[in-house]
């Protein structure tokens, strides 16, 4: 049994991130497995080693440390390229020349999209001539997964049963960098991750990741999507909500022990021994400065 926490080193971890990490860590401890930290630094523009160090220090302050050496996605491009090559061999990728703006505009035509942020399929059936035209114009192509109406049922340990359709997700960005959804699936399998506890905002991405796992012949992990921590206004935690990182809270005289206590009580446990993932609420948790 193996779990993981996989932050992007783009800024300090806030209470919501720490709570998600804590669920994963406690789940692993309760099942006597290994807990891993993976650094999702595919985007070298927004990632930094300073943020990485700061995040690892925050996790350590909460008592969480990776049981195995930390893996960075920036070192794993070859594995992602192999996976993309496999999808290509299966005839499951196509070139997409759309700009973000074109995708947004196409998605606003009501007959042209299925759900949410799903890609409207503009480039699915590009003619060879049109594709050649794009290539010659120097416009870079992203690679998208060609899905075929696949639907997945996810029995999530916290969110319950979720049914969702896979979509034509980007597997390689138009700057050549492998895309998040592809990398995460490849890494979880390579690291032998059996139990994924992660932020609830990723629940709707799970069907597309399940399809990638199937196509790449990778095992299906158990999922637990941890509800977001929201501010007093009910909105996703952000800087404007005040003290939301360990550094913010320390500046107000709040000890790390007090923060850990808050995290545990928000997870219906007073100690690690008492933790039961089935008791974690599927509802967002509200936090305000009065909590500390
Ligand atoms: Zn396109």
Boltz pocket constraint, residues with backbone or C-beta under 6 A from the ligand:
constraints:
  - pocket:
      binder: B
      contacts: [[A, 95], [A, 96], [A, 97], [A, 98], [A, 121], [A, 122], [A, 123], [A, 124]]
      max_distance: 6.0
